[in-house]
Each structure stands twice: as C-alpha cells, then as structure tokens.
Amino acid sequence: MANRHLARSVVLQTLFEWDTTHAEDSATKEILARNVDEFGGEDTDKAFMEQLLDGVIAKRADLDLVIEKAAPDWPLAKIAPVDRNILRIGLFELLFADRTQVPAKVAINEAIELAKIFGGDSSGRFINGVLGAVYKEMGEPGKDEHGKKERVRREDLPMEKLGGAIIYAKHEGQYYLALVHDVFGHWTLSKGHIEKDPTPQAGVTRVVKEELGLSCTVGEKVGENEYIASHPEKGKVRKHVYFFLVEAPFEQLELKKSGGLDDAKWFRLPDILDLNFYDDMLPIVTAGVQVLLDHASQNR
C-alpha cells in the first residue's frame, strides 16, 4: 500500500472512531497517535496525516454542508459513518488541499479506493457520485492540464502504453457500442495497460474481458492519442493509448468497478450523439463508427 494511501487509511480510522464515539475534537490527536502505532508502520507520513486530520476537523462544517447539497436524498446522519468520513477526506483534498500536491483526480480516486477497502458493497458508487458531482460543479479542474504547466518536456516523461476498445455488437439488425462511465461524468471507452502483453491486440482482448466480462475479437486500429496524467506515486506520466475496433457478443456487461468507473451500458449508434464524451475521445469514437459503417455498407 502506498505511503500516502496508508496515511489516509489511518486518518479515516481516526475520524471513524471520533465520529462514532462522539469524542471531542481535541481527542483526535490522541486517537491518531494510537492508530499510527497500531497500523501506521515505520515509514508512515505522520506530518501528512496530522495536516489532513486537522484540516478535516477544522473544515467539518463546510464539508458537511457540501455533502448535504451534493447528496440531498441522504441526510448526513443517515450516511454510514465510514462513507461519511471518506467523503470528508475526499472533499477536503478536493476543495482545500494544495492541488500541485494532490490533483483533483487523485483526491477522488484515493477516496474511491478507501471506499472499496473499508466501505460496504455500494460505498464506492456512492462516493463516486457525490465527489463526481462536486468535481463537475467546480468546472472539472485539471482535466485538461498539460503543456504550459509542465516543468519537464513531454518527451522526457515516462510513458505508459494502454489499449482502448471501440466495442460493438450487432443486435436485432442494429449496431450497439459498449461504453463505460467515469466518476467525472463522462462516457468513454474501455481501456487498460498493455505493456506486459505480447501484442496490443492481445492486451485489448484481455482488458475487455477483465473490465466488462466480454470475450471479443479485435479488429483494425482506428486511432491513437496521448495525454499527461498525474500518478500519486510516480508523478506526471505520458499515457499513449492505441484504439482498436472490437467485436463482441451482445451480452450483459459486468463492470469491474475500478479506476473511477461506475457504470457500463450498450448504446445504439444514433443514441451516442447525445452523450457527454471527453473532447479527445470524440475523434476516436467518430473514426471507429465510420469504419464500422463502411464495413456494413460493403457487406450489403
């Protein structure tokens, strides 16, 4: 477990005890010290934990107000204590932390990971929804960050290779695309790391099976794109994605909820026009659909 992620876990356990025992705010330092001794390990970032804990306690009223506005159907007292305090941590880092140290997407993804480990079956989706709604209200800061804010040249950053899939199926005479939905409110394409696979096609086949439970046949490559991402441990990395047209049976999608994904659905081709895509995804999806339609026309 990464050092910062472990630190957040210890802070969460501290907040949970403070919340459920109705302890005084002044008692949090003692609770934290006990939890660090029990769960922290030798390389725990104690300064980070103290800063995060103090920040959440100091901003609790503001954080709780944001939770109430972002989840109006869930009164604060009815939210499970674990989920309530994961939201407090995630919102504090999203709204008040130094964004150069904790980018918005890192704050959200870290909260999702806490929910997967400590929450219930529906915790991840709930945390996704609340933090995603707040992120959208903030104007999605950092979504397109690259270029002028980078301190090193793009070509000098470490590169990761990913494979993406424009998954299609033919059902009752119509073409459908399988898309995934992320915590930031966008529909996008299934993708994953392929560095260790023998070929990009083999990697895409594996990714689709693992992420959506579909067996597929990988066809031609329809495009590539590259973007800069912030990794909680590695810092900034280049992610280069190869996109392929992929045929799959029209079966129920079984989404593996990880990496900030919260939904997956089949869409008829005409219906994808109204979906919220990332700007850099539109050319890829358009190119894949055009290839698909060209093949259909040739086969008539």
Protein Blocks (a to p, Z undefined) as FASTA:
>chain_A
ZZklmmmmmmmmmmmmmmmnopafklmmmmmmmmmmmmnommlcfklmmmmmmmmmmmmm
mmmmmmmmmmmmlcfklpcfklmmmmmmmmmmmmmmcfklmgfklmmmmmmmmmmmmmcf
klmmmmmmmmmmmmmmnopghklgghjlpcbdfklpccdddddddddddeehiacddddd
dfkopacdddddfklpmbfklmmmmmmmmmnopacdddddfbdcddddddfklopadddd
ddddddddddddddddeehiabdcdddfklmmmpccdfklmmmmmmmmmmmmmmmmmmZZ
